[in-house]
């Protein structure tokens, strides 16, 4: 009898726990699934938020445009697990659409963004990162340049990034920090101090 009562109490406790932490459990499941599969980025709308998971690829402009058109009440993109991008130019173009439409961006406490995912995050009007979230940056490369940090600062290849960050209200100091923080094949994970210093978070 006592055992049954204990089981009932424990069951009730876990039900309550799931009610209050269900969103976090959902986050964890989505993270593990997409880290393994590296699926293209998708958006799942929950009220006024769109949960973003996956790698940014060539169709990100269309996906962001569709999100804004089909869900006008969405005002925040929650970047749960966005580990990078396959097309920097499309990432920047999509980011400009986010900014033009006044959306905010957020990384939850168990969220992960890196590389192009961090560039996309910078598009938010208000940008927030919860304690525990991981934000990664590194230098970029393409089929011509192995590492952007070796280019002189007046090289025209830098301009598209510098213009983008300026449009997002972020100092060019962040861009130089980004490409010098780690080579293109590695990752630097930003501290809370760095996030504030370079203006990635707005409050």
Secondary structure, DSSP 8 states (H G I E B T S, - for coil): -HHHHHHHHHHHHHHHHHHHHHHHHHHHHHHHHHHHH--B-EEEEETTEEEEESBB-TTHHHHHHHHHHH-TT--EEEEEEE--BS-HHHHHHHHHHHHHTT-EEEE-TT-EEETHHHHHHTT-SSEEE-TT-EEEE-----SS-S-GGGS-TT-GGGHHHHHHHHHTT--HHHHHHHHHHS-TTS-EE--HHHHHHTT----
